[in-house]
């Protein structure tokens, strides 16, 4: 259990030194000769000069007749000129100009006589209706300079200029080596402890998006001699190598040792989070990167350290990232020691761009999929308060953010279904939903940070739903309560109900492992209410403190036998094949503030709520009582 | 010579009706099952639901020991708790949580005793340092909705969620049929009349950029039975077909006839320029487009009529095109009958975006390559005046335009070389040059529309260059005259000098075919000056009215034997292997206005002017006298 020392150098310093080192070792773009018709999107290595003129001959530009222009001089409305059969040639567009001719007359302007001669009523200017040699491109001209991206029209120009093969920048080959005894090829039925190897799929896709070619090696177990052999092969046959996982200072950590045997290690450990245990190695001008195993860490390391090097190898201009200013909807607390990359969902509410931080776990790859942008919290910064202005690097076009309905509140799978149906109906619209519980949603609406929120809060006084909370927490009104669904809440237990739970009281039989929802969620309020009315102390429940954020997450714990029971909705139980003991039907509604109500996107969402497709999907999910979704129940 | 009737329906009406018709016939995206790791950039056909939780087991999130949390309760700085060897298990990050454990303690917080027991100085919270089942993704959750573009992170999420194959929108197969007796496969040495078939390369690249798959057929000669057979095969095996060329109403025009035999023709003829003779056909839900033969016309037709249909087939959101407002630098005259698409070069000068129209010939494919944007001149609009504000659809990122040095003035191939060297030195900088002659350049500088202009204007009074013109046309000064090169002007004649021309006077020997430069060009001024001082009437020159815009274009005419002589510079003659009779050395300089002088881009260009690389390239081109390029000769 020995720990190797990790650096804590700043990202900027490490990156600059790394790139300088690689350049000093001779890192630069390579080039190759390719067929020009396959060159779209590639980048020229050297200027391309035309070898042919285009047109390469004088071409008739009209259907008509070709003549010597001076024969037509003097022709007029009242003084037509007649040309005999030997004085003109019939031509089509694209025909070479016949010898001895220097003008083309459109067929519409030619009157043909019976004897084959033609009459002209106006003179032709020399070289009229002729595409002269080189009109488009002259031989010897530079068609494209070096380091220029090739467009479809440029392909046409190069072929027209007689350049059928051209020298372009080669796509750098990036070797990707997944490692680890516990890492397995993706399968639909992994064993506990098997880690599905999907990092190489993510990294390859990133590399290819950036213009490289990915070469993925088979998974290498944690055996030093095998790792050494594979890394050595990859360094030989690739332009850069990513050695994935094993780069933290743990028990099975061979990465830094093996990289340092075959390459120089500039830094091990960078002051970024996630991504700290990165290894920056190089073998001559070839980068050899040790990439952390957690997918989010790996993505950040590759984006921050490989991308700029790949751009250099590709001869690409650094894309200038798009940044926007947004309002942070929840506080971010950050460590002073690192520069932190926080993924956020975004949306535009009432003219204000809102950024909501996503799950920050380095293993949570879905956070990267859901992210609309990234906030970089500087090293030395303790965090950012809710409501503050933040600078966000966009991961999606701003137009998409502006077309996203921001839903913040209680979780229900029907929100995903709603978003899907909305996007199918209108491809320009998106849903961006954050699950923070019913109360969290009300607070977001109060701050003007969401278009709507899902809510199912029980008023313990009278058993009614939602209205009492709106009156208490949104006393100034300005919102509508829109009917959504009734949904059956109950106790989820393992299939076959091995503990024989038949009612709420049975949860307290003893020995039962409960899994709870987070504070502020309607389901937690319901549990507390039932405890109170039935005279139970919730702290008697083993697992009361164990919080999950969604119904499906609770169901997943029970299905995996890490808990025996939890409260949730029928559709989640059904999804996991769990038994379900119904306890009550609660009202799940949407709260829509006035500032969002007239927004056409919100109105379109309401029309989806009212659609038969949505009702059908609810029936398939099960456990919902559907009356008149989309109708306003009350205005406040 | 019969003409078939062409419609003149507006683009918008034709496009809407065409899309409605195709939709009514059942046009919609198709889908296919593919391996998820090959899915980057593809679009989901249906929502993707997770089949597995991720993690799919409780995973230790730290290297350390796993315990039952309650065994550590009560531990404190002064009250350590000791756990025997049976009470803990050593674990690594990623290991499954051992049975009977519900917390992980970091190895740093564990003190190991000699007997194998461990001492803890603080309690563990249940479920600490454990990635619980479903922390990232819960089985049953919607990972992606339908019609969503797949990102690298989404690939990782889907694999983590057990989705190894997914249903995505198929790439529509677009059949491209080049036709025409005169059309030949590209070659480096075509015969006169051979039209190089590069349209299919342009169209394929466009189709593939837009997410389709191009299927290019071999060139079909103008034989009705062959055309019919190929078109019929293509309709059977593709999702849409482009029949290229033959769509105007000329002699060899079989397209509309054959399309109407195999499909319905909605319109033949659209009120756009270029692109008028397009044919809008459909066979069931399959579009069958007759695309005009001129490349620029074809590009416009495909972009305006195929792209929106392809987007529908691909399930893609219509990209919202980027538009900017710019100042038009030269007037555009347009026909009332058509909507015209005018390609422009753009640049930002002194904070103002400038758009300069490019060559508008439908055959000039290089105009599309050079274009930074497109101005759509509405049907019914006669044109737009210079200096007016125009709305430009951008073809390049605005950031590139802002980083372009706008050069307007006299042509010399050294400007292309300069641009190439500048871009190699600083990949973020571009040159956007328009060749309008020396006087045109001075006028553009006067209007504040260029960063600099090339100029070689002879003062007939004293034989000096440039200064007199600056004083006359830029009387307010505010410019610097920057030395560039001396260049040898002379008479270019065919190799071997068959007409035996040895001096200026010989041009007037009679029977000689001259090719001139355009009015306002320095070379034309030089010719006129020589005529005057030598007592010749320039109108005696046969071909005096025949204007070309560049030195290379003049050389190309002579090389092609469509002229016997023309004035130009040595490097152009050398490029075409012409003989060259030197007449004089003229001073080619750059005029740089004060408003551009301090621009860092311009300063970087000047440092390239002064570089040894530039001098070396001038030597290779030949005919230049190089003294001290980049030094200021005079300030006005």
Interface residues (C-beta under 8 A of the other chain):
Chain A: X1 X36 X37 X40 X41 X47 X51 X52 X53 X54 X55 X56 X57 X58 X59 X61 X63 X92 X93 X94 X95 X96 X107 X126 X127 X131 X132 X133 X134 X135 X136 X137 X138 X139 X140 X141 X142 X143 X144 X145 X146 X147 X148 X151 X152 X153 X154 X155 X156 X157 X159 X160 X162 X164 X180 X182 X186 X187 X188 X190 X192 X193 X194 X195 X196 X198 X199 X201 X202 X203 X204 X205 X206 X208 X209 X248 X250 X251 X252 X293 X295 X299 X315 X316 X317 X318 X320 X361 X363 X364 X365 X366 X367 X368 X369 X371 X399 X413 X416 X417 X419 X420 X423 X424 X427 X428 X543 X545 X546 X548 X550 X552 X553 X555 X556 X557 X559 X560 X562 X572 X575 X576
Chain B: X1 X36 X37 X40 X41 X47 X51 X52 X53 X54 X55 X56 X57 X58 X59 X61 X63 X92 X93 X94 X95 X96 X107 X126 X127 X131 X132 X133 X134 X135 X136 X137 X138 X139 X140 X141 X142 X143 X144 X145 X146 X147 X148 X151 X152 X153 X154 X155 X156 X157 X159 X160 X162 X164 X180 X182 X186 X187 X188 X190 X192 X193 X194 X195 X196 X198 X199 X201 X202 X203 X204 X205 X206 X208 X209 X248 X250 X251 X252 X293 X295 X299 X315 X316 X317 X318 X320 X359 X361 X363 X364 X365 X366 X367 X368 X369 X371 X399 X413 X416 X417 X419 X420 X423 X424 X427 X428 X543 X545 X546 X548 X550 X552 X553 X555 X556 X557 X559 X560 X562 X572 X575 X576
